[in-house]
Amino acid sequence: MLQYATFYWLRLQALKPAVREIAEIRWEKDNNLIYVNNILDTKPGEMTVVIGTLFKEMPLKPSILRSMQTVLGTRKFKKSQFVSDEDYAVLEDNSGRVRIKRG
C-alpha cells in the first residue's frame, strides 16, 4: 500500500512542468526571479520560485494516535479546538521543506 507521501510526490512530479510554465508566463517580466529545482537550493535574499506541495501543520487536528491517547486517559480535545496559534504553513518538495512566514 502506498503512503500519502508517495501520492504527494507523484502528484508534484506530474504537475511541476505545467506549474513552471504558468509561473514563467505570469512572471515573465521579472528578470530577478531564480527558478530552483529543490527547496534546498534557495538562498536568503534571492527572489526564488519553488514548486512544491503546500500543507498546513495543525498540532490540534484530530488524529488516530491522539484518539488512542484519549482512550488511554490523556486529555480530550473539544471539536472547536483544532486551530491554534501554533499552526503554520510548510512548502515541501523531494529535497526538503521550508516553513512559510507571514511577511
C-alpha positions in Angstrom: 0.0 0.0 0.0 1.3 3.4 -1.0 1.8 6.1 1.7 0.4 9.6 1.4 3.9 10.9 0.9 4.2 8.8 -2.3 0.9 10.2 -3.6 2.1 13.8 -2.9 5.4 13.1 -4.6 3.7 11.6 -7.7 1.2 14.5 -7.9 4.1 17.0 -7.6 6.1 15.3 -10.4 3.0 15.3 -12.7 2.1 18.9 -12.1 5.5 20.5 -11.9 6.1 21.2 -15.6 2.7 22.8 -16.1 3.1 24.9 -12.9 6.5 26.0 -14.0 5.2 27.1 -17.4 2.4 29.1 -15.8 4.8 30.7 -13.4 7.2 31.7 -16.2 4.2 33.3 -18.1 2.9 35.0 -15.0 6.3 36.5 -14.0 8.0 36.8 -17.5 8.8 40.4 -16.9 10.5 39.9 -13.6 14.2 39.1 -14.5 15.2 38.9 -10.9 13.5 35.6 -10.3 15.5 32.5 -9.9 13.8 29.1 -10.6 15.2 26.3 -8.5 14.5 22.6 -8.7 15.0 21.9 -5.0 14.0 23.9 -1.9 17.5 23.3 -0.6 18.9 25.4 -3.5 17.2 28.6 -2.2 19.4 31.4 -0.8 18.4 34.2 1.6 17.7 37.5 -0.1 17.1 36.0 -3.6 13.7 36.2 -5.2 13.1 32.5 -5.8 10.4 30.4 -7.4 9.9 27.0 -5.8 7.3 24.5 -6.9 6.3 22.1 -4.2 3.5 20.8 -2.0 1.9 23.3 0.4 0.4 22.0 3.6 -0.7 23.3 7.0 0.8 21.8 10.1 -2.0 21.8 12.7 -0.9 20.2 16.0 -4.5 20.2 17.3 -6.2 18.5 14.4 -7.7 15.1 15.1 -5.6 12.0 14.6 -6.0 8.3 15.3 -2.9 8.5 17.6 -4.5 11.2 19.6 -7.8 9.3 19.7 -6.0 6.3 21.1 -4.3 8.5 23.7 -7.7 9.8 24.7 -8.9 6.2 25.2 -5.8 5.6 27.4 -6.7 8.5 29.6 -4.9 11.6 28.3 -6.7 14.9 27.8 -9.6 15.0 25.3 -9.9 17.9 22.7 -13.1 19.7 22.0 -14.1 19.8 18.3 -13.7 23.6 18.3 -10.0 23.3 19.3 -8.5 22.2 16.1 -7.0 25.5 15.1 -4.3 27.2 17.3 -1.7 29.9 17.2 0.9 27.1 16.8 -0.4 26.2 13.2 1.9 27.1 10.3 2.3 26.5 6.6 5.0 24.5 5.0 6.2 24.2 1.4 7.8 20.8 0.7 9.4 19.1 -2.3 11.5 16.0 -2.6 14.6 17.6 -1.2 13.3 19.3 2.0 10.8 21.7 3.4 10.6 25.4 4.4 8.3 27.0 6.9 6.3 29.8 5.4 6.3 33.0 7.4 3.9 35.9 7.2 5.6 38.9 5.7 
